[in-house]
Amino acid sequence: MRKRIITAGIILVLGMLPCRAQDTLPPYGALPSEAQLRWHEMEMYCIIHYSTGTYTDREWGYGDESPSLINPSKFDAEQIVSAAKEGGFKGVIVVAKHHDGLCLWPTETTEYSIRKSPWKNGKGHMVKEYQKACEKLGMKMGIYCSPWDRNSPLYGTPEYVDLYREQLRELYSRYGDLFISWHDGANGGDGYYGNTRETRKIDRAAYYGWDSTWAITRKMQPGAVIFGDAGPDVRWVGNEAGHAGETCWATYDPQSPEDGKKPANGFTKYEMATEGTRNGTYWMPAECDVSLRPGWFYHARENSRVKTPAELLDLYYRSVGRGAGLDLGLSPNPEGLLNPEDVNSLRQFGKLLKQTFALNLAEGAALHASNVRGNNLSGYGPQHLLDPDRYTYWATDDEVHLPELTVMLPAEKTFNVIRLRENIKLGQRIEAFTLEALLNGKWEKIAASTSIGPNRLIRLPKRITTAGVKLKITQSPVAVALSDFGLYNEPEMPEKPVIRRSSEGKVTLSSPQPSSVIYYTLDGMAPTSKSLRYRKPFIMVHDGTVKAISVRGSRQSETAFLAFGPVKSGWKIIQPLSSDTAHPAVYAVDDHPETFWISSQVHSPSAPVQMVIDTGKNQNLRGFTYLPRQDGNVSGTVSHYRIETGTDGVHWQCAAEGEFSNIKANPVEQQVVFRETVAARYIRFTAAGLVSGNVCTAAEIGILTDGK
């Protein structure tokens, strides 16, 4: 039964149409299940990463780390879940086991678990504490148990698949109803594997027997959606930047990268998932996963790089606002708490979201639809666009695919956000639309876009003030079923400053709004209106951090942040002597992240690509940085490295070697901190392994010094 129609303050204006019998609007294409509908309604949730990497400063544990590392002296699941709730998130996914293989619940399947940790004398039950916190706070809970296990000696054998499925059964049976069972695509590689310390590869298409594994989920957690590269309910969007495609279909047909094989987690043409498949076979909407910090696990060096509320709002528009879900990574620190910076950012984002969408400025408008299905106003009239139900809707006759809707406001309103939704119980129908506003007595186009689905948020480049908005459906294969129309106005705040440094070390601060006053700090502290006022460029040649704010009247921007290594103007590339002519070696040290070096030498395990850099003087080096190419292509990205230092360019000492964990999916700057400070002038960087391709690439290579 359709709910009572709310008509107060709404005037319906329709041309004289012949009245005919009401038709039921037939669905179109693939349709969501009840579990998928509930998932769409959540919009946002968080995923919590805590394990050995929290203590070793690594993104992926190798599997040989001692469980004795796990001893969070102040662990508080309620503090973590509460912070997520304050941010407007509706649930959390607990990473019960990451790739290191350490289980954060007292499993019967392996000795490598929280039982062997000193936390609560081995009696701790971290997953259970998250369950209790979620129940107390009215939050939903999901589980991620990594299929890849770098600790297990069984990994790569059929016996491990049995063990993994038993771990899922334990998790499904002990922690109540779950909203999601989450699986990623990192499968196979080097690891401890019971002290064999070798590389193990699997048939990613077949090894896990996903159909049989998912059958366990369906039986034991029938209300949960299953997430993975190949779904089957929710797909990975194909990046860890937190955004879906400008066009994003909820339907999808995952494809295998190899003919004749079945797509599976870690074995799809993942780049296709960003947009999805129009008229795809499966309803398989996208999840956009991104961390609140640069990395998924806690790293103290990232405390000042927590995403700001405005950055989170932008991610919301680029994920939820494109019909996807937003999955934000949270990283408890070694004490078992979220840092104050993380909690504050979540809290302020939640406030910003509430302020933005608290009032639909279209309420009270007069709505004129060019067509209403069967002239049935109560059943399919446009008044449903302004009620709070996502599934009541305005519909048109079967033959009317390109209708128009005119929204006349009772008075002029100022806004910069427009929200549209379809009734997805009837499929994703609309393919393109335009929006116009009544400006200076004329209808002028203000926006155009494509897919709508469960959510489409249009964020205008600037605020407009108008008394009328017109929606034109410009492409649809069937009659429309639109369920929501909203106009919203974000709170105004000054834009944060832009910080730049030249190759010679000259730092300039600028604001997109010339009337703003800029204040900054150089000591890592948060700037205020009592900090240094920016008046002219200044020189900064050593390591350092600049933080800056813009102030306009009583309003203050969010903090802009940029960390610098030493200037590279005196650096010389000693090796390689030749490079790709369009991407020379100097691009790796030019302080321009948008450029990148491509080696001319073909990489091989027996002859890896190396770069030797003369930094111009002996200095105390405490670390090294590598920024992969930033053009969206991972070919040539370094996955494993060896860093050597020297004073003469002839004799070398190994300072560090290892892997850049997760760099393929999350291509952010990688920092390698040496075990001890090294006095050196020369650096030799060896690409011991590549993500893909046969030549090496680098956008920026840098050093960390003690500033002396």
MARBA-966700 format. One line per 8 residues: number of its first residue (from 1); their letters; for each residue x, y, z of C-alpha. Coordinates in nm, 2 decimals. Layout:
NUM = a = X,Y,Z; ...
//
This chain:
1 = mrkriita = 0.00,0.00,0.00; 0.13,0.34,-0.09; 0.16,0.57,0.21; -0.06,0.88,0.26; 0.04,1.16,0.02; 0.16,1.48,0.18; 0.03,1.77,-0.02; 0.06,2.06,0.22
9 = giilvlgm = 0.24,2.35,0.05; 0.24,2.17,-0.29; 0.05,2.28,-0.59; 0.01,2.03,-0.88; -0.03,2.19,-1.22; -0.11,1.95,-1.51; -0.24,1.99,-1.85; -0.59,1.85,-1.92
17 = lpcraqdt = -0.52,1.48,-1.98; -0.77,1.21,-2.04; -0.82,0.99,-1.74; -0.76,0.62,-1.80; -0.71,0.31,-1.59; -0.39,0.29,-1.37; -0.11,0.07,-1.50; 0.15,-0.09,-1.28
25 = lppygalp = 0.49,0.03,-1.40; 0.69,-0.26,-1.51; 1.05,-0.29,-1.38; 1.34,-0.24,-1.61; 1.66,-0.46,-1.62; 1.83,-0.61,-1.32; 1.68,-0.53,-0.98; 1.83,-0.51,-0.63
33 = seaqlrwh = 1.76,-0.77,-0.36; 1.62,-0.67,-0.02; 1.97,-0.68,0.13; 2.10,-0.46,-0.15; 1.82,-0.21,-0.09; 1.92,-0.19,0.28; 2.28,-0.15,0.17; 2.19,0.15,-0.06
41 = ememycii = 2.00,0.31,0.23; 2.31,0.30,0.45; 2.51,0.51,0.20; 2.82,0.52,0.42; 3.01,0.29,0.66; 3.36,0.25,0.79; 3.62,-0.03,0.78; 3.86,-0.06,1.07
49 = hystgtyt = 4.22,-0.18,1.02; 4.42,-0.28,1.32; 4.67,-0.56,1.34; 5.05,-0.61,1.35; 5.10,-0.34,1.10; 4.98,-0.09,1.36; 5.30,-0.16,1.55; 5.55,-0.23,1.26
57 = drewgygd = 5.46,0.08,1.06; 5.37,-0.14,0.76; 5.06,-0.16,0.55; 5.08,-0.54,0.50; 5.22,-0.77,0.76; 5.45,-1.04,0.63; 5.31,-1.31,0.85; 5.61,-1.36,1.08
65 = espslinp = 5.52,-1.08,1.33; 5.48,-1.19,1.69; 5.13,-1.18,1.84; 5.29,-1.02,2.14; 5.28,-0.70,1.95; 4.91,-0.68,2.00; 4.87,-0.51,2.34; 4.64,-0.20,2.30
73 = skfdaeqi = 4.65,-0.06,2.66; 4.34,0.16,2.61; 4.14,-0.03,2.35; 3.79,0.11,2.33; 3.56,-0.02,2.06; 3.29,0.22,2.17; 3.52,0.52,2.11; 3.59,0.41,1.76
81 = vsaakegg = 3.23,0.31,1.66; 3.10,0.63,1.83; 3.33,0.85,1.62; 3.21,0.67,1.30; 2.85,0.74,1.41; 2.92,1.11,1.47; 3.05,1.12,1.12; 2.71,1.01,0.99
89 = fkgvivva = 2.82,0.65,0.91; 2.57,0.38,0.96; 2.80,0.08,1.03; 3.15,-0.05,1.06; 3.34,-0.34,0.90; 3.58,-0.51,1.14; 3.90,-0.64,0.98; 3.90,-0.97,1.18
97 = khhdglcl = 4.20,-1.09,0.99; 4.43,-0.91,0.75; 4.69,-1.05,0.51; 4.94,-1.11,0.80; 4.70,-1.39,0.91; 4.66,-1.28,1.27; 4.30,-1.35,1.39; 4.16,-1.09,1.62
105 = wptettey = 3.91,-1.34,1.77; 3.98,-1.66,1.96; 3.96,-1.89,1.66; 3.99,-2.26,1.68; 4.16,-2.28,1.33; 4.51,-2.15,1.41; 4.74,-2.07,1.70; 4.82,-1.74,1.53
113 = sirkspwk = 4.55,-1.54,1.70; 4.47,-1.29,1.97; 4.49,-1.58,2.22; 4.87,-1.56,2.20; 4.88,-1.18,2.27; 4.94,-1.03,2.61; 4.63,-0.82,2.57; 4.40,-0.91,2.86
121 = ngkghmvk = 4.63,-1.21,2.93; 4.52,-1.37,2.60; 4.16,-1.36,2.70; 4.07,-1.05,2.49; 3.80,-1.07,2.23; 3.83,-0.77,2.01; 3.56,-0.86,1.75; 3.31,-0.93,2.03
129 = eyqkacek = 3.38,-0.59,2.18; 3.30,-0.43,1.84; 2.98,-0.62,1.83; 2.88,-0.50,2.17; 2.97,-0.14,2.08; 2.76,-0.15,1.76; 2.46,-0.30,1.94; 2.48,-0.03,2.21
137 = lgmkmgiy = 2.51,0.26,1.95; 2.26,0.13,1.70; 2.53,0.07,1.43; 2.55,-0.22,1.19; 2.85,-0.45,1.18; 3.02,-0.63,0.90; 3.33,-0.86,0.88; 3.64,-0.88,0.66
145 = cspwdrns = 3.84,-1.20,0.69; 4.13,-1.18,0.44; 4.15,-1.48,0.20; 4.52,-1.43,0.16; 4.71,-1.55,0.47; 5.09,-1.49,0.47; 5.13,-1.68,0.80; 4.95,-2.01,0.73
153 = plygtpey = 5.18,-2.30,0.61; 4.87,-2.44,0.43; 4.82,-2.14,0.20; 4.80,-2.24,-0.16; 4.67,-2.59,-0.08; 4.31,-2.72,-0.08; 4.34,-2.76,0.30; 4.38,-2.39,0.34
161 = vdlyreql = 4.05,-2.32,0.16; 3.88,-2.55,0.41; 4.05,-2.36,0.70; 3.94,-2.03,0.55; 3.58,-2.14,0.52; 3.59,-2.26,0.88; 3.71,-1.91,0.99; 3.41,-1.76,0.80
169 = relysryg = 3.18,-2.00,0.98; 3.31,-1.90,1.32; 3.27,-1.53,1.23; 2.92,-1.58,1.09; 2.80,-1.77,1.39; 2.94,-1.57,1.68; 2.87,-1.20,1.61; 2.50,-1.16,1.53
177 = dlfiswhd = 2.35,-1.04,1.21; 2.60,-0.88,0.97; 2.52,-0.63,0.70; 2.82,-0.72,0.48; 3.08,-1.00,0.43; 3.38,-0.81,0.27; 3.65,-0.98,0.06; 3.93,-0.81,-0.13
185 = ganggdgy = 4.15,-0.90,-0.43; 4.49,-0.93,-0.27; 4.57,-1.30,-0.32; 4.90,-1.48,-0.33; 5.25,-1.35,-0.32; 5.55,-1.37,-0.09; 5.51,-1.44,0.28; 5.62,-1.63,0.59
193 = ygntretr = 5.40,-1.94,0.53; 5.51,-2.13,0.83; 5.88,-2.01,0.80; 5.92,-2.12,0.44; 5.95,-1.75,0.34; 5.86,-1.80,-0.02; 5.64,-1.68,-0.30; 5.32,-1.87,-0.35
201 = kidraayy = 5.09,-1.82,-0.64; 4.74,-1.94,-0.68; 4.48,-1.97,-0.96; 4.29,-1.66,-0.87; 4.00,-1.76,-1.08; 3.94,-2.10,-0.91; 4.15,-2.15,-0.59; 3.89,-2.03,-0.34
209 = gwdstwai = 3.59,-2.19,-0.50; 3.40,-1.86,-0.45; 3.06,-2.00,-0.54; 3.09,-2.26,-0.26; 3.24,-2.01,-0.02; 2.96,-1.76,-0.09; 2.70,-2.03,-0.03; 2.82,-2.04,0.33
217 = trkmqpga = 2.74,-1.67,0.36; 2.40,-1.71,0.20; 2.31,-1.99,0.45; 2.45,-1.84,0.77; 2.41,-1.47,0.70; 2.12,-1.44,0.45; 2.07,-1.07,0.53; 2.43,-0.97,0.44
225 = vifgdagp = 2.55,-0.85,0.11; 2.88,-0.99,-0.02; 3.14,-0.75,-0.14; 3.43,-0.83,-0.38; 3.59,-0.75,-0.71; 3.34,-0.98,-0.88; 3.06,-0.90,-0.63; 2.83,-1.08,-0.63
233 = dvrwvgne = 2.62,-0.82,-0.45; 2.85,-0.51,-0.42; 3.16,-0.45,-0.64; 3.49,-0.28,-0.58; 3.49,0.05,-0.77; 3.84,-0.02,-0.91; 4.04,0.24,-0.71; 4.11,0.34,-0.35
241 = aghagetc = 4.07,0.71,-0.41; 3.71,0.70,-0.29; 3.53,0.80,-0.61; 3.30,0.64,-0.86; 3.28,0.73,-1.23; 3.10,1.05,-1.33; 2.87,0.80,-1.50; 2.81,0.50,-1.26
249 = watydpqs = 2.57,0.22,-1.33; 2.44,0.00,-1.05; 2.44,-0.29,-1.30; 2.76,-0.47,-1.38; 2.91,-0.77,-1.57; 3.25,-0.84,-1.43; 3.50,-0.96,-1.69; 3.80,-1.19,-1.65
257 = pedgkkpa = 4.14,-1.06,-1.77; 4.20,-1.40,-1.94; 3.97,-1.56,-2.20; 3.81,-1.88,-2.09; 3.84,-1.81,-1.71; 3.58,-1.69,-1.47; 3.62,-1.35,-1.31; 3.69,-1.36,-0.93
265 = ngftkyem = 3.82,-1.14,-0.65; 4.16,-1.02,-0.77; 4.09,-1.14,-1.12; 3.88,-0.89,-1.31; 3.92,-0.61,-1.54; 3.88,-0.39,-1.24; 3.90,-0.06,-1.43; 3.56,-0.14,-1.58
273 = ategtrng = 3.40,-0.13,-1.23; 3.44,0.25,-1.20; 3.16,0.30,-1.44; 2.98,-0.03,-1.44; 2.78,-0.19,-1.72; 2.48,-0.02,-1.87; 2.21,-0.28,-1.89; 2.44,-0.53,-1.71
281 = tywmpaec = 2.31,-0.87,-1.61; 2.36,-0.82,-1.24; 2.25,-0.55,-0.99; 2.60,-0.50,-0.84; 2.65,-0.14,-0.73; 2.99,0.01,-0.65; 3.16,0.06,-0.32; 3.42,0.33,-0.30
289 = dvslrpgw = 3.68,0.25,-0.03; 3.92,0.51,0.08; 4.11,0.57,0.41; 4.07,0.87,0.64; 4.45,0.88,0.64; 4.69,0.81,0.34; 4.74,0.45,0.46; 4.49,0.19,0.59
297 = fyharens = 4.69,0.12,0.91; 4.80,0.37,1.17; 5.13,0.55,1.10; 5.23,0.83,1.34; 5.39,1.03,1.05; 5.04,1.06,0.90; 4.88,1.23,1.20; 4.88,1.57,1.02
305 = rvktpael = 4.75,1.42,0.70; 4.40,1.32,0.81; 4.14,1.41,0.55; 3.96,1.73,0.64; 3.58,1.75,0.67; 3.56,1.94,0.34; 3.77,1.67,0.17; 3.53,1.40,0.31
313 = ldlyyrsv = 3.23,1.60,0.18; 3.39,1.60,-0.16; 3.44,1.23,-0.14; 3.07,1.19,-0.04; 2.97,1.38,-0.36; 3.20,1.16,-0.57; 3.08,0.83,-0.42; 2.73,0.84,-0.27
321 = grgagldl = 2.65,1.13,-0.50; 2.71,0.91,-0.80; 2.50,0.62,-0.68; 2.78,0.42,-0.50; 2.85,0.36,-0.13; 3.13,0.52,0.07; 3.35,0.29,0.28; 3.60,0.50,0.49
329 = glspnpeg = 3.90,0.34,0.65; 3.97,0.41,1.02; 4.31,0.33,1.18; 4.32,0.29,1.55; 4.66,0.37,1.70; 4.88,0.13,1.91; 4.68,0.21,2.22; 4.36,0.09,2.05
337 = llnpedvn = 4.20,0.44,2.00; 4.14,0.67,1.72; 4.36,0.97,1.74; 4.20,1.31,1.83; 4.27,1.44,1.47; 4.07,1.15,1.33; 3.78,1.19,1.58; 3.75,1.56,1.52
345 = slrqfgkl = 3.75,1.53,1.14; 3.47,1.27,1.16; 3.27,1.48,1.40; 3.30,1.80,1.19; 3.22,1.61,0.87; 2.91,1.47,1.03; 2.80,1.83,1.13; 2.88,1.95,0.78
353 = lkqtfaln = 2.67,1.68,0.62; 2.38,1.75,0.85; 2.39,2.12,0.79; 2.40,2.07,0.42; 2.10,1.83,0.39; 1.90,1.95,0.69; 1.65,2.15,0.47; 1.52,2.07,0.13
361 = laegaalh = 1.47,2.42,-0.02; 1.23,2.27,-0.28; 0.97,2.21,0.00; 0.65,2.41,-0.07; 0.72,2.43,-0.44; 0.46,2.41,-0.72; 0.54,2.11,-0.94; 0.44,2.08,-1.30
369 = asnvrgnn = 0.51,1.75,-1.47; 0.47,1.73,-1.85; 0.32,1.38,-1.80; 0.19,1.16,-1.52; 0.13,0.79,-1.56; -0.24,0.73,-1.64; -0.32,1.08,-1.52; -0.31,0.91,-1.17
377 = lsgygpqh = -0.20,1.20,-0.95; -0.23,1.02,-0.62; -0.04,0.71,-0.74; 0.23,0.86,-0.97; 0.21,1.24,-0.93; 0.52,1.46,-0.88; 0.43,1.54,-0.52; 0.61,1.21,-0.43
385 = lldpdryt = 0.94,1.38,-0.52; 0.92,1.59,-0.20; 0.81,1.33,0.05; 1.06,1.14,0.27; 1.00,0.80,0.12; 1.27,0.68,-0.12; 1.02,0.44,-0.30; 0.72,0.66,-0.38
393 = ywatddev = 0.77,0.81,-0.72; 0.66,1.02,-1.01; 0.61,0.80,-1.32; 0.52,0.86,-1.68; 0.32,0.67,-1.94; 0.50,0.38,-2.11; 0.55,0.58,-2.43; 0.68,0.90,-2.25
401 = hlpeltvm = 1.05,0.86,-2.20; 1.17,1.22,-2.21; 0.94,1.42,-1.97; 1.00,1.75,-1.81; 0.95,1.87,-1.45; 0.92,2.24,-1.36; 0.97,2.33,-0.99; 0.85,2.68,-0.90
409 = lpaektfn = 0.96,2.79,-0.56; 0.74,3.01,-0.33; 1.03,3.26,-0.32; 1.38,3.29,-0.45; 1.62,3.04,-0.29; 2.00,3.02,-0.29; 2.16,2.68,-0.33; 2.45,2.48,-0.48
417 = virlreni = 2.34,2.12,-0.45; 2.07,1.93,-0.64; 1.97,1.58,-0.54; 1.78,1.33,-0.76; 1.69,0.97,-0.69; 1.51,0.69,-0.89; 1.29,0.42,-0.73; 1.55,0.15,-0.78
425 = klgqriea = 1.30,-0.12,-0.69; 1.20,-0.07,-1.06; 1.56,-0.07,-1.19; 1.80,0.21,-1.31; 1.61,0.37,-1.60; 1.73,0.73,-1.67; 2.04,0.77,-1.88; 2.08,1.15,-1.92
433 = ftlealln = 1.93,1.47,-1.80; 1.98,1.85,-1.79; 1.89,2.11,-1.53; 1.79,2.47,-1.59; 1.73,2.76,-1.37; 1.51,3.07,-1.42; 1.77,3.35,-1.42; 1.70,3.71,-1.52
441 = gkwekiaa = 1.36,3.60,-1.66; 1.51,3.33,-1.88; 1.57,2.95,-1.85; 1.94,2.88,-1.85; 2.12,2.55,-1.84; 2.31,2.50,-1.51; 2.40,2.13,-1.52; 2.38,1.81,-1.72
449 = stsigpnr = 2.47,1.46,-1.62; 2.40,1.09,-1.69; 2.32,0.81,-1.45; 2.09,0.87,-1.15; 2.00,0.54,-0.98; 1.98,0.55,-0.60; 2.15,0.89,-0.57; 2.27,1.17,-0.79
457 = lirlpkri = 2.41,1.48,-0.63; 2.49,1.77,-0.86; 2.73,2.02,-0.69; 2.72,2.34,-0.89; 3.04,2.53,-0.94; 2.89,2.83,-0.77; 2.57,2.91,-0.58; 2.27,3.04,-0.77
465 = ttagvklk = 1.96,3.22,-0.66; 1.64,3.15,-0.84; 1.27,3.09,-0.80; 1.25,2.82,-1.06; 1.43,2.50,-1.16; 1.35,2.27,-1.46; 1.45,1.91,-1.50; 1.46,1.76,-1.85
473 = itqspvav = 1.51,1.39,-1.90; 1.71,1.37,-2.23; 1.77,1.00,-2.25; 1.58,0.70,-2.12; 1.48,0.37,-2.28; 1.16,0.35,-2.08; 0.91,0.55,-1.87; 1.07,0.73,-1.57
481 = alsdfgly = 1.03,0.64,-1.20; 1.18,0.94,-1.02; 1.15,0.93,-0.64; 1.33,1.24,-0.51; 1.41,1.60,-0.60; 1.60,1.83,-0.36; 1.77,2.16,-0.35; 2.03,2.22,-0.08
489 = nepempek = 2.28,2.49,0.03; 2.62,2.40,0.18; 2.75,2.61,0.46; 2.99,2.87,0.32; 3.35,2.87,0.43; 3.67,3.02,0.28; 3.87,2.80,0.06; 4.19,2.68,0.21
497 = pvirrsse = 4.52,2.83,0.08; 4.74,2.67,-0.19; 5.10,2.60,-0.09; 5.38,2.57,-0.34; 5.75,2.55,-0.33; 5.99,2.61,-0.62; 6.29,2.39,-0.70; 6.51,2.66,-0.53
505 = gkvtlssp = 6.30,2.65,-0.21; 6.09,2.96,-0.25; 5.75,2.90,-0.07; 5.44,3.09,-0.19; 5.09,3.08,-0.03; 4.79,3.19,-0.22; 4.41,3.19,-0.18; 4.15,3.15,-0.46
513 = qpssviyy = 3.96,3.43,-0.28; 4.18,3.75,-0.29; 4.00,3.91,0.00; 4.12,3.63,0.24; 4.40,3.68,0.49; 4.64,3.39,0.51; 4.81,3.27,0.84; 5.07,2.99,0.86
521 = tldgmapt = 5.30,2.79,1.09; 5.63,2.61,1.03; 5.64,2.41,1.36; 5.37,2.16,1.29; 5.11,2.34,1.51; 4.77,2.42,1.38; 4.76,2.78,1.25; 4.52,3.04,1.40
529 = skslryrk = 4.46,3.41,1.33; 4.74,3.47,1.58; 5.00,3.28,1.38; 5.24,3.43,1.13; 5.06,3.64,0.87; 5.16,3.57,0.51; 5.28,3.87,0.32; 5.55,3.75,0.08
537 = pfimvhdg = 5.73,3.43,-0.03; 5.99,3.28,0.20; 6.28,3.04,0.16; 6.26,2.68,0.29; 6.54,2.45,0.17; 6.54,2.18,0.43; 6.28,1.92,0.55; 5.97,2.10,0.69
545 = tvkaisvr = 5.60,2.14,0.71; 5.39,2.43,0.62; 5.03,2.46,0.75; 4.81,2.75,0.65; 4.45,2.88,0.68; 4.25,3.15,0.50; 4.04,3.39,0.71; 3.75,3.60,0.57
553 = gsrqseta = 3.58,3.81,0.83; 3.48,3.57,1.11; 3.51,3.26,0.89; 3.81,3.04,0.88; 3.91,2.78,0.62; 4.03,2.43,0.68; 4.40,2.39,0.72; 4.62,2.34,0.41
561 = flafgpvk = 4.92,2.12,0.47; 5.23,2.04,0.28; 5.54,1.86,0.39; 5.87,1.91,0.21; 6.20,1.72,0.18; 6.52,1.91,0.11; 6.53,2.10,-0.22; 6.67,1.91,-0.51
569 = sgwkiiqp = 6.82,2.19,-0.72; 7.17,2.06,-0.66; 7.09,1.69,-0.73; 7.24,1.50,-1.02; 7.13,1.17,-1.18; 7.43,0.95,-1.21; 7.25,0.65,-1.33; 7.07,0.58,-1.56
577 = lssdtahp = 7.25,0.77,-1.83; 6.96,0.73,-2.07; 6.58,0.73,-2.03; 6.26,0.74,-2.22; 6.30,1.07,-2.42; 5.95,1.19,-2.33; 6.00,1.10,-1.96; 6.36,1.16,-1.87
585 = avyavddh = 6.52,1.06,-1.54; 6.52,1.42,-1.42; 6.14,1.40,-1.39; 6.19,1.18,-1.09; 6.36,1.47,-0.89; 6.19,1.78,-1.04; 5.94,1.84,-0.75; 5.65,1.81,-1.00
593 = petfwiss = 5.43,1.51,-0.91; 5.25,1.53,-1.24; 5.56,1.44,-1.44; 5.73,1.10,-1.42; 6.04,0.91,-1.53; 6.02,0.60,-1.75; 6.34,0.39,-1.77; 6.47,0.29,-2.10
601 = qvhspsap = 6.62,-0.03,-1.95; 6.39,-0.33,-1.95; 6.35,-0.46,-1.60; 6.42,-0.82,-1.51; 6.48,-1.00,-1.18; 6.84,-1.07,-1.29; 6.90,-0.72,-1.41; 6.67,-0.48,-1.21
609 = vqmvidtg = 6.64,-0.11,-1.29; 6.85,0.11,-1.07; 6.87,0.49,-1.02; 7.18,0.65,-0.86; 7.15,1.01,-0.73; 7.41,1.25,-0.61; 7.25,1.48,-0.36; 7.54,1.72,-0.38
617 = knqnlrgf = 7.66,1.70,-0.02; 7.70,1.47,0.27; 7.40,1.48,0.50; 7.23,1.28,0.77; 6.96,1.07,0.60; 6.68,0.92,0.80; 6.46,0.79,0.52; 6.36,0.78,0.16
625 = tylprqdg = 6.04,0.86,-0.03; 5.89,0.72,-0.35; 5.59,0.86,-0.53; 5.45,0.64,-0.80; 5.32,0.79,-1.13; 5.00,0.98,-1.07; 4.83,0.94,-1.41; 4.62,0.64,-1.31
633 = nvsgtvsh = 4.84,0.38,-1.49; 5.02,0.14,-1.26; 5.26,0.00,-1.52; 5.62,0.04,-1.40; 5.52,0.11,-1.04; 5.78,-0.03,-0.80; 5.64,-0.30,-0.56; 5.97,-0.41,-0.40
641 = yrietgtd = 6.27,-0.20,-0.33; 6.63,-0.19,-0.21; 6.78,0.14,-0.09; 7.15,0.18,-0.05; 7.36,0.48,0.05; 7.72,0.59,0.01; 7.97,0.87,0.05; 8.16,0.82,-0.28
649 = gvhwqcaa = 7.91,0.67,-0.53; 8.13,0.35,-0.54; 8.09,0.18,-0.21; 7.74,0.11,-0.09; 7.56,0.02,0.24; 7.21,-0.12,0.24; 6.98,0.12,0.44; 6.64,-0.06,0.37
657 = egefsnik = 6.47,-0.31,0.16; 6.12,-0.44,0.14; 5.78,-0.40,-0.03; 5.55,-0.10,-0.10; 5.24,-0.27,0.03; 4.91,-0.20,-0.15; 5.08,0.05,-0.38; 4.88,-0.08,-0.68
665 = anpveqqv = 4.54,0.01,-0.53; 4.66,0.31,-0.33; 4.93,0.49,-0.52; 5.03,0.75,-0.26; 5.37,0.86,-0.15; 5.56,0.58,0.02; 5.79,0.67,0.31; 6.07,0.43,0.41
673 = vfretvaa = 6.23,0.53,0.75; 6.57,0.38,0.80; 6.65,0.18,1.12; 6.91,0.44,1.20; 7.03,0.77,1.05; 7.30,0.73,0.78; 7.56,1.00,0.68; 7.57,0.98,0.30
681 = ryirftaa = 7.57,1.18,-0.02; 7.47,0.92,-0.27; 7.16,0.71,-0.30; 7.11,0.40,-0.51; 6.74,0.30,-0.56; 6.68,-0.05,-0.69; 6.35,-0.16,-0.83; 6.35,-0.52,-0.70
689 = glvsgnvc = 6.00,-0.58,-0.83; 5.73,-0.41,-1.03; 5.35,-0.41,-1.00; 5.33,-0.47,-1.38; 5.51,-0.38,-1.70; 5.88,-0.42,-1.78; 6.01,-0.07,-1.73; 6.04,0.13,-1.41
697 = taaeigil = 5.86,0.45,-1.34; 5.87,0.72,-1.06; 5.70,1.05,-1.02; 5.92,1.17,-0.74; 6.21,1.03,-0.54; 6.31,1.21,-0.22; 6.49,1.19,0.11; 6.42,1.25,0.47
705 = tdgk = 6.69,1.42,0.67; 6.73,1.55,1.02; 6.76,1.90,0.88; 7.13,1.94,0.96
//
